[in-house]
Amino acid sequence: MIPLLRRALGLLAMFAPLAQAQAQAPWPSQPIRIVVPFGPGGGTDISIRIMAPRMSEFLGVPIIIENRPGGGSTVGTDQVAKSPPDGSSFVHATLSSTGIAATLYRNLPYDPVRDLAAVAPTIWVPLTLCVTARGWNVRTAAELIATLRASPGRYQFGSNGIGATGHLASANFATRVGAQVEHVPYRSGSQTIAALLAGEIHFMHDIYGLMQPHHESGMIRCLFVTAEERTSLLPDVPTMREAGVPEYPAYSWFGLFAPAATPRPIIDRMAAAVEFALADTGVGARMNEMGTPVMRGWTPERFSRLVADEIETWRPLVRASGARAD
């Protein structure tokens, strides 16, 4: 028995350095998956695909973008929240996936603070309200408000899912102006825009850059922007205040999250990869073309505080809007 024991101990001693080296192997050593919890073609999808090549360059491994729509972005977000915390999976989530979802869903399968580790925000997202031009002659905010009030329940707005920022923005708009409208959820921003172009829905909120070409072509009409200042992308479109619309919250941000127990060195390195990508002039230019300025210089701690603050900010707003998802 003693010789066998000595042999076993010898083997353990031989392989111990190898096991230790594997345990301390530098991250990343394999491709990284970033889940987009919406369908392809929307702002969340487009923006992370713009960033991915520079992030891959910084990290030295491929980055795979995977669209996992459903549940107003909660399906893909929950999948990452429940993934192994080994740095193999992240989610490019949004205000709606975190700060809004915490109140909107009675049975949200994850806690945005407890089950997700905030890595870094990516872009700030102001919105514009646009109406269809297909068979609809509404040309100003005043005309839209009067039309909606005159026929309660007749008109529809669209968004890329229940609880998405566009959903809450349009619901809050309707509440503020005293209109009753129907919400039609789609699986992606591109589907929602296609529905607006076809006249299947009457209005929606989305990113400046995604609506600009259709506004310029006359297929849709952007009636106002929700930011405090006009944008060069839509120079003829007034601000909410200029249009005489009662102010309501209509904005979003996107950001990267990991499963909650992901080691801090991994969080820090991925945050550095985000900052590297956002610092690239080409990436910044393309984000500006969409009207979505980059959010540079954030630490994971500051981003985590933003998420917690947004939950408190949006709790009364979600309740006041009457929107619920079960």
Buried (B, 14 or more C-beta within 10 A) or exposed (E): EEEEEEEEEEEEEEEEEEEEEEEEEEBBEEEBBBBBBBBBBBBBBBBBBBBBBBBBEBBEBEBEBBBBBBBBBBBBBBBBBEBEBBBBBBBBBBBBBBBBBBBBBEEBBBEBBEBBBBBBBBBBBBBBBBBBBEEBEBEBBEBBBEBBEEEEEEBBBBBBBBBBBBBBBBBBBBBBBEBEBEBBBBBBBBBBBBBBBEBBBBBBBBBBBBBBEBBEEEBBBBBBBBBEEBBEBBEEBBBBEEBEBEEBBBBBBBBBBBBBEBBEEBBBBBBBBBBBBBEBEEBBEBBBEBBBBBBBEBEBEEBBEBBBEBBEBBBEBBEEBEBEBE
